[in-house]
């Protein structure tokens, strides 16, 4: 019963998104809008919180290089500092 309700909710949300995308494709107002949302890593760096990266050793080498850059002596990259200032 609960699973049926979740699927019905999902179907309703998908229908609303389909409607928004159709309106946008037709040049209408109020189409889909997307926004960048900071993830847990960025929030932890900005706010000075701890972050547990479970099984980070399984990440791609490129990802590990970026995470290692956060640990270097110079501190986090300027975009991750409060206010985004260098």
C-alpha positions as CSV (number, residue, x, y, z in Angstrom):
1,X,0.0,0.0,0.0
2,X,2.8,2.4,0.9
3,X,4.7,1.5,-2.2
4,X,1.6,2.2,-4.3
5,X,1.3,5.6,-2.8
6,X,4.9,6.4,-3.5
7,X,4.5,5.4,-7.1
8,X,1.4,7.5,-7.4
9,X,3.2,10.5,-6.0
10,X,6.1,9.9,-8.4
11,X,3.8,9.7,-11.3
12,X,2.1,12.9,-10.3
13,X,5.5,14.7,-10.1
14,X,6.5,13.3,-13.4
15,X,3.3,14.5,-15.0
16,X,3.9,18.0,-13.6
17,X,7.4,18.1,-14.9
18,X,6.2,16.8,-18.3
19,X,3.7,19.7,-18.4
20,X,6.3,22.3,-17.5
21,X,8.7,21.0,-20.2
22,X,6.0,21.1,-22.8
23,X,5.1,24.7,-21.9
24,X,8.8,25.7,-22.0
25,X,9.2,24.0,-25.4
26,X,6.2,26.0,-26.7
27,X,7.8,29.3,-25.5
28,X,5.6,29.6,-22.5
29,X,6.4,31.2,-19.2
30,X,7.0,29.2,-16.1
31,X,8.9,26.4,-17.6
32,X,11.4,24.2,-15.8
33,X,13.9,26.0,-13.6
34,X,17.1,24.5,-12.4
35,X,19.4,25.8,-9.6
36,X,22.8,24.8,-8.3
37,X,22.6,23.3,-4.9
38,X,25.8,22.9,-2.9
39,X,26.6,19.3,-1.8
40,X,27.7,18.0,1.6
41,X,31.4,18.4,0.7
42,X,31.2,22.1,-0.2
43,X,29.0,22.8,2.8
44,X,31.4,21.1,5.1
45,X,34.4,23.0,3.7
46,X,32.7,26.3,3.9
47,X,31.4,25.8,7.4
48,X,34.5,24.1,8.8
49,X,32.7,20.8,9.6
50,X,34.0,17.3,9.5
51,X,32.9,15.1,6.7
52,X,33.2,11.3,6.6
53,X,34.1,10.1,3.1
54,X,33.2,6.4,3.4
55,X,35.1,4.2,0.9
56,X,36.7,7.2,-0.8
57,X,39.5,4.9,-1.9
58,X,37.0,3.5,-4.5
59,X,36.6,6.9,-6.1
60,X,38.1,7.8,-9.5
61,X,41.7,9.1,-9.4
62,X,40.5,12.5,-10.7
63,X,38.1,12.7,-7.7
64,X,40.8,11.8,-5.3
65,X,43.1,14.5,-6.7
66,X,40.4,17.1,-6.1
67,X,39.8,15.9,-2.5
68,X,43.5,15.9,-1.8
69,X,43.7,19.5,-3.0
70,X,41.4,20.4,-0.1
71,X,44.0,19.1,2.4
72,X,47.0,21.0,1.0
73,X,48.7,23.7,3.1
74,X,47.1,26.6,1.2
75,X,43.6,25.7,2.4
76,X,40.6,25.2,0.3
77,X,40.3,26.8,-3.2
78,X,39.0,30.4,-3.2
79,X,35.6,29.4,-4.5
80,X,35.1,27.3,-1.3
81,X,36.1,30.0,1.1
82,X,33.4,32.0,2.8
83,X,32.0,34.6,0.4
84,X,33.9,33.0,-2.5
85,X,36.8,35.5,-1.9
86,X,40.4,34.6,-2.5
